[in-house]
Amino acid sequence: MVTGKLFRLPGPDNTSTEPLSRLHIYLAELIKTKEGMQLASLSKDTAPTATLDAKGTFAFSDVPPGRYGLMLDTPQGVVLLNQPDSGGDLIVEVQGGKVTDLGDLKYKFNF
């Protein structure tokens, strides 16, 4: 299982956070290119998917073990999310029978 919460920075009062809701979020399979780079490959038909609730919470269940990228389906299209603090790759490691809690993820979104 993979869980977490997704927030927009800043929130309505321009200082706090605002939970995102009613958007779909996906776990995209990470694949390696011949050059050794990792790319996120998403098929909305087969990828693990969840919907953000009113508090921004998401939960994926029955996810096969592996490495995934977290992708958000926005009004402008699907975006690959990065580490909120560092901007580095956000790689979700799923191990069989364990819960992976991504915690609170806070981003500046333009939608």
C-alpha positions as CSV (number, residue, x, y, z in Angstrom):
1,M,0.0,0.0,0.0
2,V,1.2,3.5,-0.8
3,T,-0.4,6.5,1.1
4,G,0.1,10.2,1.5
5,K,-1.4,13.7,1.2
6,L,-1.1,16.3,-1.5
7,F,-1.3,20.0,-0.9
8,R,-1.1,23.3,-2.9
9,L,1.2,26.1,-1.7
10,P,0.2,28.7,-0.8
11,G,-3.4,28.1,0.3
12,P,-6.3,30.5,0.0
13,D,-4.9,32.9,2.7
14,N,-1.6,33.0,0.8
15,T,0.4,31.6,3.7
16,S,-1.0,28.1,4.5
17,T,-1.5,25.0,2.4
18,E,-4.7,23.9,0.6
19,P,-5.4,20.2,0.1
20,L,-6.0,19.1,-3.5
21,S,-9.1,17.1,-4.0
22,R,-11.0,15.1,-6.7
23,L,-8.0,14.7,-8.9
24,H,-6.6,11.3,-10.0
25,I,-3.1,10.3,-9.1
26,Y,-1.1,7.4,-10.6
27,L,1.9,5.3,-10.0
28,A,3.9,5.2,-13.2
29,E,6.3,2.3,-13.9
30,L,9.9,3.3,-13.9
31,I,11.8,1.9,-16.9
32,K,15.5,2.1,-17.8
33,T,16.7,3.3,-21.2
34,K,19.6,1.7,-23.0
35,E,21.7,4.7,-21.7
36,G,20.7,3.8,-18.1
37,M,18.3,6.7,-17.6
38,Q,15.1,6.1,-15.7
39,L,11.8,7.2,-17.3
40,A,8.3,7.1,-16.0
41,S,5.9,5.1,-18.2
42,L,2.2,5.7,-17.7
43,S,-0.8,3.9,-19.1
44,K,-3.9,5.2,-17.4
45,D,-5.7,2.0,-18.2
46,T,-3.3,-0.3,-16.3
47,A,-1.4,1.9,-13.8
48,P,-2.3,1.9,-10.1
49,T,-4.7,4.9,-9.6
50,A,-6.2,6.7,-6.6
51,T,-8.4,9.8,-6.2
52,L,-7.6,12.6,-3.8
53,D,-10.3,13.0,-1.2
54,A,-11.4,16.3,0.4
55,K,-8.3,16.3,2.7
56,G,-5.9,15.6,-0.1
57,T,-5.4,12.0,1.0
58,F,-4.6,9.2,-1.4
59,A,-4.1,5.5,-1.0
60,F,-3.1,2.9,-3.5
61,S,-3.7,-0.7,-2.6
62,D,-2.6,-4.0,-4.1
63,V,0.4,-2.4,-5.8
64,P,2.9,-4.9,-7.2
65,P,6.4,-4.5,-5.8
66,G,8.7,-2.2,-7.8
67,R,9.8,1.4,-8.3
68,Y,7.3,4.0,-9.4
69,G,7.0,7.7,-10.2
70,L,4.1,9.6,-8.8
71,M,2.0,11.4,-11.4
72,L,-0.9,13.8,-10.9
73,D,-3.6,14.3,-13.5
74,T,-4.2,18.1,-13.6
75,P,-6.5,20.2,-15.8
76,Q,-3.4,20.9,-18.0
77,G,-2.3,17.3,-18.3
78,V,-0.5,14.6,-16.3
79,V,2.6,15.8,-14.5
80,L,5.4,13.8,-12.8
81,L,5.9,14.9,-9.2
82,N,9.3,15.5,-7.8
83,Q,10.6,15.7,-4.2
84,P,8.9,18.8,-2.8
85,D,11.9,20.1,-0.8
86,S,14.8,19.3,-3.1
87,G,13.3,19.1,-6.6
88,G,15.0,15.7,-7.0
89,D,13.4,12.5,-8.3
90,L,10.5,11.2,-6.2
91,I,10.9,7.5,-6.5
92,V,8.3,5.4,-4.7
93,E,9.7,2.0,-3.6
94,V,6.9,-0.6,-3.1
95,Q,7.8,-3.7,-1.2
96,G,5.3,-6.6,-0.8
97,G,3.2,-6.5,2.3
98,K,4.6,-3.1,3.5
99,V,3.0,0.3,3.7
100,T,4.9,3.2,2.0
101,D,3.8,6.5,3.5
102,L,4.9,9.5,1.5
103,G,3.6,11.9,4.1
104,D,2.6,15.5,3.2
105,L,3.6,16.5,-0.3
106,K,3.4,20.3,-0.8
107,Y,3.7,21.9,-4.3
108,K,3.2,25.2,-6.0
109,F,0.7,24.4,-8.8
110,N,-0.6,26.8,-11.4
111,F,-4.0,25.4,-11.9
